[in-house]
Amino acid sequence: MCQQTPIDKIAIPFMNDMEGITTMPVPGRRCPACLERGQTVWVIPGKCCPQCGTPVN
């Protein structure tokens, strides 16, 4: 069973020699069930879609 993640975007903090923190995007996939309904919902592979609960691999 998948756990629902209430966040819309996940970023990994990345420290480097420059000032501040740079965020690096995490690869995601679009939920196929939501895509069929005309919605674009990005999901981290291996998690469930927060909108419809479909597992995304």
Secondary structure, 3 states (H helix, E strand, C coil): CCCCCCCCCCEEEEECCCCCEEEEECCCEECHHHHHCCCCCEECCCCECCCCCCECC
